[in-house]
Amino acid sequence: YLFHRVSTSLPSACLNLREFKFAQTLIFAIEEINNSTQLLPDVSLGYKIYDSCGSIAQTIQSGMALMNGYDKTLNDTSWLNMWLIHCFVVVVVFSQISHFATCACLSDRKRYPSFFRTIPSDYYQSRALAQLVKHFGWTWVGTVRSRSDYGNNGIAAFEEAAKEEGVCIEYSEAIFRTDPQEQFLKTLEVIKKGTARVVLAFIALGDFVPLVNLIAQHNITGLQWVGTESWITSRTLAETKEYSFLSGAVGFAIANAKLVGLQEFLVNVHPDKEPRNELLKEFWETAFQCSFRKSGSGGCTGSEKLAELKNEYTDVSELRIANKVYTAVYAVAHTLHNTLKDFKFSSNTSKKEWPSPKKDVRFTVKTGEEIFFDTSGDPVARYDLVNWQSAKDGTLQFKHVGLYDSSLPSEQRQRLQVNQEHMLWAGNSEQLPVSVCSESCPPGTRKAVQKGRPVCCYDCIPCAEGEINSSDCFPCDLEYWSNESKDRCVLKVVEFLSYTEIMGMVLCVFSFIGVLLTIIVSLLFYLHKETPIVRANNSELSFLLLFSLSLCFLCSLTFIGQPTEWSCMLRHTAFGITFVLCISCVLGKTIVVLMAFRATLPGSNVMKWFGPLQQRLSVVSLTLIQVIICVLWLTISPPFPYMNLSYFREKIILECNLGSAFGFWAVLGYTGLLSIFCFVLAFLARKLPDNFNEAKFITFSMLIFCAVWLTFIPAYVSSPGKFTVAVHIFAILASSIGLLFCIFAPKCYIILLKPEKNTKTQIMGKSSSTTL
């Protein structure tokens, strides 16, 4: 016996044409098998059809009736066929094959070890729907489901897959066809108030019809419907003009097929061929809207032609579920065929035992589809993606716009293929609907989930400086910074004191002015080298001092420009050596002043101990010490270019790392020590009774020099970035100009403006004379 459950899905008194076509397809397949010489030869299959009437209780009653017995009014009473009937009952009752049961729960082999089906499990459909929703960018959807295993398990699998895809569900409503009107109105109100523009209906057709009737009455439009195989190819819905709000609906349908000969079989059905079949009479009355109990107008004559009808029964363009009925019958037949072969084999051997039904059946039907079952009793999941588009007559047609095949690789979403160019959306619009809880955050902002709401609902908060956003704000690498729109990281601006910027230019100008002034003074001294004021106090030291001052002005230029390995070593060593050379000359001049005063005392012979040779040696010796310090510094741990990433977050300071801080402070400390010593000696000699006492000018110059460098230390430490270099250059220029003006300006004044005082008498005059 083949058991087929006819479900009266629609809440109507009339017979369901769709389900009746499924029953006729089962009979068509059985007759085709009975006429085959290859499959089950010499065996005839029978069938019993029960109507569940859309009731769970009636379905259980029908199933129990099948299991408890069989009719004994069979035409063929041979013992062989009687045994075959028993055998067939064993195969069919305990190995159930369904054409329309899609609940993923039935894949549990522990609970349902003998259940198989020719339709894919809703597990795959749920995941395919989640990928479809994500593909179109709908991250905010509402769901309506049947309050049954089909709807509950289907939506549960969809929610799990949707969470993985980043899709949020605004509401999830459950309905059943027998619910009171208030429940449907409540669901309708939730849909109306919802902000999601996409509604997924994981719902049986019989449960969906009362809801769409209510939606049509309240004229709710503009929603994008996403459907499942249970209703997405229903001609009953598509051909009802009141349901035009479903235009643009998209969903997965069971792959379509063409069954040769089925249409002729369907239209040849007639009540006169089976007078005792009351179901055929009910079908005829439903199809032609007549009654056999009436005569005349409104009465059925039996001469009506099914071939002239255009309804869901006669339409063979959509044989998606009917094909699964067809393949289910063939699966039973192939299973029985294999079992009989094993029985004949065991009968011819000495070992007598009943063969067990084969569950690893694999065959190809005449449509070309290969049928087999996996370890869960499920076939390969293949779906057509269907889009509802309006026809010219106002009805809706099913447009094939893609597919989903679970046998394809899951990487890069190869299983889902969509041809979006030929799709229409809600309201026959060509514009893809938008259904999100929150709009995408603009560049430079990040998502902040709203408290108590799903992750798809968020506020957009600006990213901090140095951060960019793709899915969330994250900091750039150390050498990078965010651009203005904060959508990508760019290399940080590398900052150093360059010749092209204003501050660098100004410092260069002052440096060259200092060199120029030094040259002018040197030239002036050279032209008046035989005058007493130039010859006084060792003119050789004066020229050496002017030379060292020009080097001091020039060494400031080494601090400007991009630091390199050589410039870093040069700037610090040049600074230390030139300034020590300068201070050594000033110190020599100070000692000469003191020695000259002592030489004027009776019996003093000190000048022979500090003559020109000793003066040169003192300058060379003092400078050589600084040279040795610099050489040791460069040898042990020299300065090097360094990218300072910590001082400023938004830019890189390119500077010279000291290498050895001890070396730097040793150079600076030695220069300072000489400066202080020179200042002390000059201070002691400032009131010596000479008309032109150079010691007091040296005192002023060293006072400025020490003040500048004492101020430089805290300024150097606290100045940011390139300003550190600028402070260093300023200290060099300020101290050099201080020395130049304090020591040489008075002499230049006498040479140029007071030549009458440029005599030996005036220079060596007593304290009573006019002094500068």
GIWOCOR-V171682 format. One record per residue. N is the residue number from 1. PHI is phi in whole degrees, -180 to 180 (NA if undefined). OMEGA is omega in radians with two decimals (* if undefined). Layout:
n:phi:omega
N:PHI:OMEGA
N:PHI:OMEGA
This chain:
n:phi:omega
1:NA:2.98
2:-106:-3.10
3:-101:3.09
4:-127:-3.13
5:-93:3.06
6:-88:-3.08
7:-105:3.04
8:-80:-2.95
9:-71:-3.06
10:-85:-3.13
11:-76:-3.12
12:-134:-3.12
13:-73:-3.09
14:-83:-3.12
15:-71:-3.13
16:-83:-3.08
17:-64:-3.12
18:-64:-3.13
19:-69:3.12
20:-66:3.09
21:-65:3.09
22:-62:3.14
23:-65:3.12
24:-69:3.08
25:-65:3.07
26:-62:3.13
27:-65:3.12
28:-60:-3.14
29:-67:-3.14
30:-64:3.13
31:-65:3.11
32:-65:3.12
33:-69:-3.13
34:-63:3.13
35:-90:-3.12
36:-87:3.08
37:-97:-3.12
38:-96:-3.07
39:-108:-3.13
40:51:3.08
41:-65:3.14
42:64:3.10
43:-130:3.11
44:-112:3.12
45:-95:3.05
46:-120:-3.09
47:-156:2.95
48:-132:-3.09
49:-116:3.11
50:-114:3.11
51:-103:-3.14
52:-81:3.12
53:58:3.12
54:69:-3.08
55:-117:3.10
56:-65:-3.13
57:-63:3.14
58:-66:3.11
59:-64:3.12
60:-64:3.13
61:-62:3.13
62:-67:3.12
63:-63:3.14
64:-68:3.11
65:-63:3.11
66:-66:-3.06
67:-75:-3.02
68:-88:3.14
69:176:-3.14
70:-150:3.09
71:-69:3.14
72:-103:-3.13
73:-98:3.14
74:-88:-3.11
75:-69:-3.09
76:-95:-3.06
77:-106:-3.14
78:-65:-3.14
79:-63:3.13
80:-64:-3.14
81:-68:3.08
82:-63:3.08
83:-64:-3.14
84:-62:3.11
85:-62:3.10
86:-60:-3.13
87:-63:-3.13
88:-65:3.10
89:-60:3.11
90:-60:-3.10
91:-67:-2.99
92:-79:-3.07
93:-68:-3.06
94:-95:2.97
95:-127:-3.05
96:-89:3.11
97:-124:-3.09
98:-107:3.09
99:-103:-3.00
100:-144:3.14
101:-87:-3.02
102:-106:-3.08
103:-57:-3.12
104:-64:-3.13
105:-63:-3.10
106:-76:3.09
107:-84:3.12
108:-76:-3.06
109:-70:3.10
110:-72:-3.12
111:-86:-3.08
112:-130:-3.04
113:-68:-3.06
114:-111:-3.11
115:-97:3.08
116:-134:3.11
117:-153:3.11
118:-101:3.08
119:-107:-3.08
120:-65:3.07
121:-71:3.11
122:-65:3.06
123:-57:-3.13
124:-72:3.14
125:-65:3.14
126:-64:3.12
127:-69:3.09
128:-65:3.11
129:-65:3.11
130:-64:3.10
131:-66:3.13
132:-64:3.14
133:-61:3.11
134:-66:-3.14
135:-58:-3.13
136:-88:3.09
137:79:3.13
138:-89:-3.12
139:-101:-3.08
140:-138:-3.03
141:-130:2.97
142:-106:3.14
143:-130:3.02
144:-129:-3.07
145:-135:2.98
146:-76:3.08
147:-83:-3.10
148:-155:3.10
149:-59:-3.13
150:-59:-3.09
151:-74:-3.08
152:-65:3.13
153:-70:3.13
154:-64:3.14
155:-70:3.11
156:-62:3.10
157:-68:3.12
158:-65:-3.14
159:-62:3.12
160:-64:3.13
161:-69:3.14
162:-64:3.11
163:-62:3.10
164:-65:-3.11
165:-87:-3.12
166:81:3.12
167:-102:-3.13
168:-110:-3.12
169:-110:-3.11
170:-75:3.14
171:-149:3.11
172:-139:-3.09
173:-105:3.13
174:-122:3.12
175:-138:3.05
176:-142:-2.99
177:-59:-3.11
178:-92:3.13
179:-64:3.07
180:-68:-3.11
181:-59:-3.11
182:-63:3.14
183:-68:3.10
184:-67:3.10
185:-67:3.09
186:-64:3.10
187:-62:3.12
188:-62:-3.14
189:-66:3.10
190:-63:3.13
191:-65:-3.12
192:-65:-3.09
193:-80:-3.10
194:-66:3.11
195:-93:3.10
196:-70:3.13
197:-94:3.11
198:-119:3.14
199:-123:3.07
200:-94:-3.13
201:-107:3.07
202:-93:-2.86
203:-146:3.07
204:-70:-3.08
205:-58:-3.13
206:-63:3.10
207:-82:-3.06
208:-80:-3.06
209:-60:3.10
210:-61:-3.13
211:-71:-3.12
212:-68:3.04
213:-61:-3.13
214:-68:3.11
215:-63:3.12
216:-64:3.13
217:-65:-3.12
218:-91:3.05
219:54:3.09
220:-92:-3.10
221:-128:3.06
222:87:3.12
223:-92:3.07
224:-93:-3.10
225:-92:3.05
226:-120:-3.01
227:-120:3.10
228:-110:-3.06
229:-64:-3.07
230:-69:-3.11
231:-135:-3.00
232:-69:3.08
233:-120:-3.14
234:-79:3.08
235:-68:3.12
236:-59:3.11
237:-73:-3.03
238:-66:-3.07
239:-91:3.09
240:-95:-3.02
241:-64:3.12
242:-65:-3.13
243:-96:-3.11
244:-64:3.09
245:-66:3.09
246:-83:3.12
247:-60:-3.09
248:89:3.13
249:-60:-3.12
250:-136:3.14
251:-178:-3.10
252:-98:3.08
253:-122:3.04
254:-62:-3.10
255:-54:-3.10
256:-77:3.12
257:-154:3.07
258:-117:3.12
259:-107:-3.10
260:-64:3.09
261:94:-3.09
262:-69:-3.10
263:-61:3.12
264:-62:3.13
265:-66:-3.09
266:-66:-3.07
267:-81:3.09
268:-89:3.09
269:-68:-3.14
270:-154:-3.13
271:-60:-3.10
272:-68:-3.13
273:-73:3.11
274:-137:-3.03
275:-60:-3.09
276:-86:-3.11
277:-88:-3.13
278:-70:-3.14
279:-66:3.10
280:-66:3.11
281:-65:3.11
282:-63:3.09
283:-62:-3.11
284:-62:3.13
285:-67:3.12
286:-70:-3.08
287:-68:-3.06
288:-106:3.11
289:53:3.13
290:-138:-3.13
291:-144:3.08
292:-74:-3.12
293:-86:3.10
294:-111:3.05
295:-122:-3.11
296:77:-3.12
297:-66:3.13
298:90:3.13
299:-95:3.10
300:-85:3.13
301:-99:-3.07
302:88:3.12
303:-94:3.11
304:-64:-3.07
305:-111:3.09
306:-66:-3.11
307:-64:-3.12
308:-88:-3.13
309:-87:3.01
310:-128:3.12
311:-144:-3.05
312:-68:3.13
313:-75:-3.07
314:-83:-3.12
315:-76:3.13
316:-114:3.08
317:-77:3.13
318:-124:-3.13
319:-110:-3.06
320:-67:-3.14
321:-79:3.12
322:-59:3.11
323:-65:3.10
324:-70:3.01
325:-63:-3.13
326:-59:-3.13
327:-70:3.10
328:-66:3.10
329:-63:3.13
330:-66:3.09
331:-64:3.09
332:-64:-3.10
333:-65:3.13
334:-67:3.09
335:-63:3.12
336:-65:3.13
337:-60:3.13
338:-65:-3.13
339:-67:3.13
340:-65:3.10
341:-62:3.12
342:-66:-3.13
343:-67:3.12
344:-64:3.13
345:-66:-3.12
346:-71:3.13
347:-70:-3.12
348:-88:3.12
349:-112:-3.12
350:-73:-3.10
351:-89:-3.10
352:-100:3.08
353:-156:3.13
354:-76:3.10
355:-74:3.08
356:-91:3.13
357:-61:3.13
358:-83:-3.12
359:-106:3.12
360:-100:-3.10
361:-64:3.12
362:-148:-3.10
363:-154:3.13
364:-123:3.11
365:-83:-3.03
366:-71:3.05
367:-77:-3.13
368:95:-3.12
369:-83:3.08
370:-89:-3.08
371:-109:3.03
372:-158:-3.08
373:-123:3.09
374:-84:-3.08
375:-66:3.11
376:-96:-3.12
377:81:-3.10
378:-108:3.03
379:-84:3.05
380:-66:-3.10
381:-85:3.04
382:-129:-3.12
383:-128:2.93
384:-94:3.04
385:-88:-3.02
386:-114:3.10
387:-123:-3.14
388:-83:-3.14
389:-127:-3.06
390:-71:3.02
391:-91:-3.10
392:-66:-3.13
393:-83:3.10
394:92:3.08
395:-83:-3.12
396:-109:3.09
397:-118:-3.09
398:-98:-3.13
399:-104:3.11
400:-78:-3.04
401:-126:3.14
402:167:-3.14
403:-157:3.03
404:-137:-3.11
405:-132:-3.09
406:-72:3.13
407:-80:3.13
408:-81:3.14
409:-60:-3.14
410:-82:-3.12
411:-66:3.08
412:56:3.03
413:56:3.12
414:-73:-3.12
415:-68:-3.14
416:-101:3.11
417:-129:-3.04
418:-127:3.02
419:-104:-2.97
420:-73:-3.06
421:-65:-3.06
422:-103:-3.09
423:-100:2.98
424:-118:-3.07
425:-117:-3.09
426:-50:-3.12
427:75:-3.10
428:58:3.13
429:-84:3.06
430:-90:-3.14
431:-89:3.14
432:-61:3.13
433:-64:3.09
434:-114:3.12
435:-137:3.13
436:-135:3.08
437:-76:3.11
438:-135:3.10
439:-64:3.13
440:-59:3.14
441:-70:3.11
442:-68:3.12
443:-56:3.12
444:91:3.12
445:-128:3.11
446:-129:-3.13
447:-84:3.03
448:-125:-3.05
449:-61:3.12
450:-74:-3.04
451:-61:3.08
452:79:-3.11
453:-121:3.13
454:-62:-3.07
455:-66:3.11
456:-76:3.12
457:-104:-3.02
458:-153:2.98
459:-104:-3.14
460:-102:-3.11
461:-111:-3.11
462:-59:3.06
463:-72:3.09
464:-71:3.10
465:-61:3.14
466:86:3.10
467:-118:3.05
468:-127:-3.12
469:-126:2.90
470:-123:2.93
471:-104:3.12
472:-154:3.12
473:-73:3.02
474:-145:-3.03
475:-72:3.05
476:-74:3.04
477:-63:-3.02
478:-56:-3.07
479:-89:-3.09
480:-123:3.12
481:-143:-3.13
482:-73:3.07
483:-77:-3.05
484:-62:-3.14
485:-83:3.08
486:58:3.09
487:-113:3.03
488:-157:3.14
489:-94:3.09
490:-122:3.12
491:-61:3.10
492:-64:3.04
493:-69:3.11
494:-90:-3.05
495:-108:2.98
496:-156:-3.12
497:-76:-3.08
498:-106:3.12
499:-73:-3.03
500:-87:3.13
501:-88:-2.99
502:-61:-3.12
503:-62:3.10
504:-65:3.12
505:-64:-3.13
506:-61:3.14
507:-65:3.08
508:-62:-3.14
509:-61:3.12
510:-64:3.11
511:-64:3.14
512:-69:3.06
513:-63:3.11
514:-61:3.11
515:-64:-3.13
516:-63:3.11
517:-62:3.12
518:-62:3.12
519:-64:3.13
520:-62:3.13
521:-63:3.13
522:-62:3.13
523:-63:3.12
524:-64:3.11
525:-66:-3.13
526:-67:3.14
527:-70:-3.13
528:-120:-3.07
529:-68:-3.12
530:-91:-3.13
531:-79:-3.09
532:-58:-3.05
533:-70:3.09
534:-82:-3.10
535:-72:-3.13
536:-63:3.04
537:60:2.99
538:64:3.11
539:-63:3.12
540:-62:3.08
541:-66:3.13
542:-65:3.13
543:-66:3.10
544:-66:3.10
545:-66:3.11
546:-63:3.10
547:-63:-3.13
548:-67:3.09
549:-66:3.08
550:-63:3.07
551:-66:3.10
552:-62:3.11
553:-63:-3.10
554:-73:-3.12
555:-66:3.08
556:-64:3.14
557:-69:3.13
558:-69:3.13
559:-84:-3.12
560:-99:-3.12
561:104:-3.11
562:-67:3.13
563:-63:3.02
564:-127:-3.12
565:-61:-3.12
566:-76:-3.12
567:-67:3.12
568:-65:3.12
569:-70:-3.08
570:-71:-3.02
571:-62:-3.08
572:-76:-3.14
573:-72:3.11
574:-63:3.11
575:-60:-3.09
576:-64:-3.07
577:-73:-3.10
578:-65:-3.13
579:-73:3.06
580:-66:3.06
581:-61:3.13
582:-66:-3.12
583:-66:3.11
584:-62:3.09
585:-65:3.13
586:-65:3.12
587:-63:3.11
588:-62:3.11
589:-63:3.14
590:-65:3.13
591:-65:3.11
592:-62:3.12
593:-60:-3.13
594:-64:-3.13
595:-66:-3.14
596:-65:3.10
597:-66:3.12
598:-66:-3.11
599:-68:-3.13
600:-80:3.12
601:-76:-3.13
602:-59:3.06
603:78:-3.12
604:-82:-3.14
605:-135:-3.01
606:-75:-3.03
607:-63:3.14
608:-71:3.09
609:-86:3.12
610:-139:3.10
611:-83:-3.12
612:-57:-3.14
613:-65:3.13
614:-65:3.13
615:-65:3.12
616:-63:-3.14
617:-62:3.13
618:-63:3.13
619:-65:-3.13
620:-65:-3.10
621:-65:-3.12
622:-64:3.14
623:-71:-3.12
624:-63:3.10
625:-60:3.12
626:-65:3.10
627:-61:3.13
628:-63:3.11
629:-60:-3.12
630:-66:3.12
631:-63:3.11
632:-61:3.12
633:-62:-3.11
634:-68:-3.12
635:-79:-3.04
636:-79:-3.09
637:-152:-3.03
638:-77:3.03
639:-64:-3.13
640:-151:3.12
641:-67:-3.00
642:-144:3.10
643:-94:-3.12
644:-84:-3.10
645:-99:-3.01
646:-95:-3.03
647:-71:3.08
648:-120:3.12
649:-76:-2.99
650:-94:3.13
651:-149:3.14
652:-105:3.07
653:-94:3.08
654:-90:-3.04
655:-138:3.09
656:-97:3.03
657:-74:-3.06
658:-66:-3.08
659:74:3.06
660:-117:3.11
661:-64:3.12
662:-63:3.12
663:-62:-3.14
664:-63:-3.09
665:-71:3.05
666:-68:3.09
667:-63:-3.11
668:-68:-3.12
669:-67:3.11
670:-64:3.09
671:-63:3.13
672:-66:3.14
673:-63:3.10
674:-64:-3.13
675:-64:-3.13
676:-66:3.14
677:-63:3.11
678:-65:3.14
679:-63:-3.12
680:-64:3.14
681:-64:3.14
682:-66:3.13
683:-65:3.13
684:-67:-3.08
685:-99:-3.01
686:-69:-3.06
687:-110:3.10
688:-64:-2.99
689:-76:3.00
690:-117:3.12
691:-66:3.09
692:-120:-3.09
693:-87:-3.11
694:-69:-3.08
695:-63:-3.12
696:-72:3.07
697:-72:3.06
698:-65:3.11
699:-60:3.12
700:-62:-3.11
701:-65:-3.14
702:-71:3.06
703:-64:3.09
704:-64:-3.11
705:-58:-3.12
706:-66:3.13
707:-62:3.14
708:-61:-3.05
709:-77:3.01
710:-69:3.07
711:-72:-3.09
712:-63:-3.02
713:-59:3.12
714:-67:3.12
715:-65:3.13
716:-64:-3.10
717:-70:-3.03
718:-93:-3.08
719:-75:-3.12
720:-90:2.95
721:56:-3.08
722:-68:3.10
723:-69:3.04
724:-62:3.11
725:-66:-3.14
726:-62:3.11
727:-64:3.12
728:-61:3.14
729:-65:3.13
730:-61:3.12
731:-63:3.11
732:-63:-3.09
733:-67:-3.10
734:-65:-3.13
735:-68:3.13
736:-69:3.11
737:-65:3.10
738:-60:3.10
739:-64:-3.10
740:-62:-3.07
741:-74:-3.05
742:-67:-3.08
743:-88:-2.98
744:-104:-3.12
745:-62:3.12
746:-60:-3.14
747:-69:3.11
748:-64:3.12
749:-62:-3.14
750:-68:-3.11
751:-62:-3.02
752:-91:-2.99
753:-110:-3.12
754:-126:-3.11
755:-64:-3.14
756:-66:3.12
757:-91:-3.12
758:-86:3.11
759:-129:-3.13
760:-66:-3.13
761:-63:-3.12
762:-67:-3.09
763:-66:-3.06
764:-99:-3.11
765:-63:-3.13
766:-78:-3.10
767:-69:3.13
768:-73:3.13
769:-76:3.13
770:-69:3.14
771:-119:3.11
772:-81:*
